[in-house]
Amino acid sequence: VTRTSGAASTVTGDESITFTFSEAINPASFDSTDIDAVGGTIGNLQPDPSSGTAATGYTRYTATFTPTANSSGTGSVGILATKFTDMAGNANADSYTLTGAENTNNQVSFAVNTSAPDTTPPTIAITRAGAGTVTGTETIYFTLSEASTDFTQADVDVSGGSLSNWTQVSPSLYSATFTPAANSTATATIGVAAGKFKDAANNLNLDTYSGAPTPVSGQVVEANNQLSLNVNTDTTAPTIIVGRTGSGTVTGPITVTFTLSEASTDF
């Protein structure tokens, strides 16, 4: 159990929590009632669609921790033993109430303060459903550290293709379909720069994928703000034209030319 953002700062508003399992779990065996929350409540439990399917099970879920209003203290999110099963029906045996190294990561704890204004900027991580070279459409996921009031497809910088089917899967998870450029062997990129979206407290995101200056002060370059994809959508066979210098009967050495329709790697 971890904070999706990886932050160690005080929780002052809604916080995305990630649940990562050692193997695919049965979706029917896990719901929000299996999660213990102190200092707030858990809602919007969703499987990460990039981690499996309803038929095969999922290895990762996210949920939103909402801290108790006008409070300060310690909050936590944890899971006890026998709260979920794998696809073979085996129940989990690890628990944050047991002694042992294998149980220490069953709970995440953090300071909570909702009596002070939220000044923590939201962040984003971009991932893909597939792996390897892109030869067709690909599902892309945008995971925010907390819900945004204004994040849209227009906030995403895309090269080497285009995005469509923009969908808000949950308050802090979005998906889109990336279609690579036709007849291309280039590298495509999908990224979100600093200053593109806000959280509920109007804090702008400060994370970005490039060190180039932006109008936002305090920007921080983070590797997960941009996704690079090797693309190969070139299905057109190359051709060749063989020619010569001069004309007529050859009576001595001549230059022969071989003109390819596109560059070759092995001619």
N, C-alpha and C positions, 0 to 999 in steps of 0.2 A: 504494500500500500504506500503510495507516494503522492506528493503534491505534483500535479501535472507540470507546473512551471519550474519545479526544482528549487523554488525559492525557500529561504529560511526566515524570511521577514514575518512580521506580525500580520495576521489575517484581519483585515478591516472590512471586508465585503465578501461577496460570493467567491468561492475558491474551487477550481477544478481539481478533482482527486482521481488518480489513475489506479486501477486494480489490475496487476499483471500476474497471470497464472502460469504455473510450470508446464501446463499442457491445456489443451482445449477442454472447456467445461460445458456441461449440459446447460443450455440457456434456461431450461425449465426449472433448474435447481437453484437459481440465483436471482434474488431481487433485493430491493432496497431494505426490506425487513431483516436481511441477513447482515446488515452493516450496523455497527455500534458507533454512534456519534455523540461526543461530549462537547458542550459549548455551542451547539447549533444543531441543524438538521441536515439530512441527506435527501436529495431529490434528483430528478432527471438522470437516473441510472440508464446508461446506454451502452450496448456493445460497440467496440470499435470495428467498423465494417472491414477494415484492412487486416484484421486479425483472425478472420474465419467467416463462417456462415452459420445460419440457424441449423442447417443439417449436420455440419461437421463440428459445431461448437466454436466458441471464441476463446482466445487467450488473453484478451484485454478488454476492460470496460472503463468507462469514465462516469463520474457523477459530480454533482454540484453540492458542496458544503456551504450552507448559509448560516453564518454565525448569529447567535442570539443578539437582537438589537439592544443598543445601549448597555453593553456589558464589556467587561475586561477580565482576563484570566487566561486559563489554559484550555485549549480545545484538542480533540483527537478524533481520529477515524480508524476503526479497527475491525477485524473479522475474527470470530471465535472458531473453534474446531467444529466439524460436522455441519457446516453451513452451506456447502455446495458439493457437487459430485462431478467427476470427470465423465466422459462419454461411456465408460465401462461401468459406471455406478459406484465408483470408489469415492467415499466422502473424505474431505480434507481433514487431516489430523493435526495441523499446525494451529497455534493459537497464541495471541499476545499475552495470555494469562499464564503460559507455561514457561519454564526455564529452559533455555537452550538457544544456540545461535540461530537455528533454523526458524525460530519464532519471533526474533526481534524485529523482523520487517513486516509483521502482520498488523502493525499499527503505526500511524504517523501522528506525531504530536506537534503542536505549534501554539504560540501565543495568540490570543484573540483580543482585539480592542475595537469595538464598534462605537465607542463613545468619542473617538477621535476621527477626524476626516480621513477618507481614503486618499492617500497620495502615491500609491503604488501603481506604476504604469503597467498596462496589460502587455502580454507578449504573445507571439505566434510561432508555431512549428508547422512546416509543410512536409507531407509525406506522400507516398504513392502506393497504390494497391499492388502493382506488379513489381518485377525486377528485370534487370538486363536491358537489352536494346529495345527501344520503342519502335514497333513496326505498324502500329495502328492506334486506336483510341485507348486512353489510359485514365483511370479514375484517380483524382488528386484530392487529398484531404488537408484541410486547414484547421488546426487545433489551437484555440485561443486559451490563455491561462484563466480567463474569466469572460463572462458574457459581455458582448459589445453592443452599443446602441446604434452603430452606424457602419459596420463592416459590410462591404459589398464587393461584387466581382470587379468593379472599377478600381478598387484599391490594389489589385494584383497586377504586377508587371510580367508580361509574357513575351518571350521571343522564340522563334522557330515553330510557331503553331498558334492555336487559339483555344479559348475556354468556352464551354457551353454547359447547359444543364446545372446552373448554379443552384445549390440546395442547402438550406440550413437544417442539418440533421438533428441538432440539439442546440441549446443556448450558446454553447462554446465550440461547436463542431460544424464545419461546412464541408461540402464536397462539390466537385465540378468535373466535367469531362474534358480532358486535353486531347485535341486533335492535332497531330504533327503536320507540318507543311508537306505537301506532296513532292515526290521525287527529290527527297532531301537525305543527306548523310551528315548533317551538321549536328551540333549540340544545342538542344533547346533548354531554356531556363524559365523557371516560374518563381517569382519572389515577391515579397512585401517589404517596402521601405518604411523607415520611421515616419511617424506622424500621419498614418493612414487611417487609424480607427481609435475610438475612445471606449472606455469602460463606463459603467453607470455613474461614476463620480467625475466624468469628463477628463480623466487622465489619458493623454495620448500615448500610444505605443512608442517606445524609444528604440526598440530593436530594429535592425536593418541588415541587409545582405551586402552592402557595399560601404567602403570607407569614404566614398565621395561625399562632399558636403551636402547637407539638406537644410531646409529652413528650420529644422527642429534642433534645438540645443540639447546636448547630453545624449546624443544617439550612441548606441552600442552595437557593434557588428557581431552577429551571431550566425553560425554556420547553418542552423536549421531554418533560417529565414528565406533560404533559396534552395530550390531543387534543380539539379542539372541532369538532363536526360540525353543519352546517346540515341540518336534517331537514325533509322534506315528505312525510308519509304520509297527508295529508288527501285522500281521494278521494270524500268525500261532497259532493254538490252543495248549494249553499245554496238556501234557499227564502225567500219573502216573503209577508207578510200585509198587505193594505191595509185600513185601518179609518177610522172617522170619529168625531168627537165628536157627541153628540146622536143623535136619531133622527127619523123622519118626513120630511115634505117640507122641502126646503131653501128658505128664503126670504131668506137672506143668507149672508155668508161663514161657512164652517165650517173646522175644522182636520181635515186628512186625515193619518193616520199610516201609516208604512211600516215594518213590523217585520221585520227580517231574522233568519234562524235563527242567523247568526253574522256577525261583523264583515266588512265588504267593503272592498276597496282602491279600488274605482272606481265605486261607485253614486252 
